[in-house]
Amino acid sequence: MNEKCFSCISASICLLTLLPLALAAIQWFQGPLEFLLSVHLYLPSLLSVLGVGAALIGIKGDLKLNLVLFNVLSLSLYAILTVNLTVL
């Protein structure tokens, strides 16, 4: 039961972090990304790390692999974004 909860938490964190990036990438709606970064610059990276941790504790199998990969993808994209924002 706990493994299912951790997988659900990881999936919701993955959606929470990847959806604003996807919307901003197509230049359709940048509000969610600006809000997420205005709370704190490193909040999306912290959420992605929590998503990876929850995915590692979660259900075994293909779902675990996909959740880890998507959360690592969002962590990588936010790391690139924050490095570019701090350089500017």
Summary of the structure (lengths in Angstrom):
residues: 88
radius of gyration: 13.4
end to end distance: 45.6
largest distance: 45.6
contacts: 255
relative contact order: 0.19
helix: 84%
strand: 0%
